[in-house]
Amino acid sequence: MSQAAGQLAHQELHISDAARKDARQRLLSIKGHVEGITRMLDENSCTYCVDALKQIKAVQGALSKVSELVLRSHLRDHVVTAAQRGDVDEIVEELMEVLKYHR
């Protein structure tokens, strides 16, 4: 498949509605959590560092779950069908690029 055709095929690939809804809900919850941490730091000059760190770790864990959810959706909905579309090389390269940042 040509690079232009591969790019066109990728434009038609979208996150599933279920994964989008779940990720959005999780991100809204994370947003509220981050706002709570910000308030905790702004309003309480005696905030204990460890308490702030625990809350930050909780946000990192929640973001990790959102990342996992989107990755799982991509694998299930797009990677497994790459051979049928004829864009295996493009999908593999995309995934390798993303996984550099996924820890």
N, C-alpha and C positions, 0 to 999 in steps of 0.2 A: 504494500500500500504506500502511495506517495506521502510525503510529509504533509502536503496540503490536505489530502484526503483524510489523513490521520487527525489533523487538527480539526477538520470539519466533524469527524466522528466524535471527538472529545467535546465539542461544543454541544452535542446532543446528550451527553452524559451529565446527569444531575443527581444530587443527593435525593434519596427517596423522601417522600412526604413524611413518613413515620420517623425516620432518622432526623430529618430537619426539625420536626416538632419536638422530639425528645431533646435534641441538642439545644434548641432555643430555650426550652424550659430550664434546662440545667444551667445555661449561661445567664439567664435572668436571676436564678438563685445565687449563682456565683457573684453576679453584679451586686446583689444585696449584701452578700457576705463581705465583699471588698469595701462597700460603703460603710458597713459596720466596723470593720477594722480601721478605716480612716477616721470615723467618729471616735473610736476608742483612743486613737493616738492624738486626735485634735482636742478632745474634751477632757481627757483625763491625764494630767501631767504625771500622775504616779502609776501609769500603766506598767506592769511588770513585763520586762522584755520577753520572758518565756511564754507568757500569755499571748503576746502579739505573734511570736514565732509559731505557736501552735495553730493560731487562726490562719496565718499565712500558709502553713503546711496543709491545712484543710482545703484552702483554695487551690493550691497546687494539685492536690489529689483529685479534686473535683474537675479541674481543667484536664487532667490526665484522663479521667473517665470520658469526658466529651471527645477528646482526641481519639480514644479507643473506639468510641461509638461511631465516629465518622469514618475511621479507618476500616472498621468491620463492615460498614455499609459499602464502602468503596470496594473492598475485596469481594464481598458477596454479589454486588450488583454490577460491577464493572470489570474487575480483574478476571473473574471466572468466565466471562463472555468475550474476552479480548481476542481469542483465536477465531471465534465466529465473525467478529468484525474485521479481523485482519490487522489489528494494531497492537500486537503483542509487544514488539520492541518499544513502542512509544509508552505503553502502559508500564512496562518494567522500568524504563528510565525515569518516568514520573515518580513511581513508587520508591525507587532507590533514592531519588532526590529528597522526597519527603522523609524517608526513614533516617536520613542523616540527622534530622532534627528531633526525631522521636525517641526519647529515652525514658 
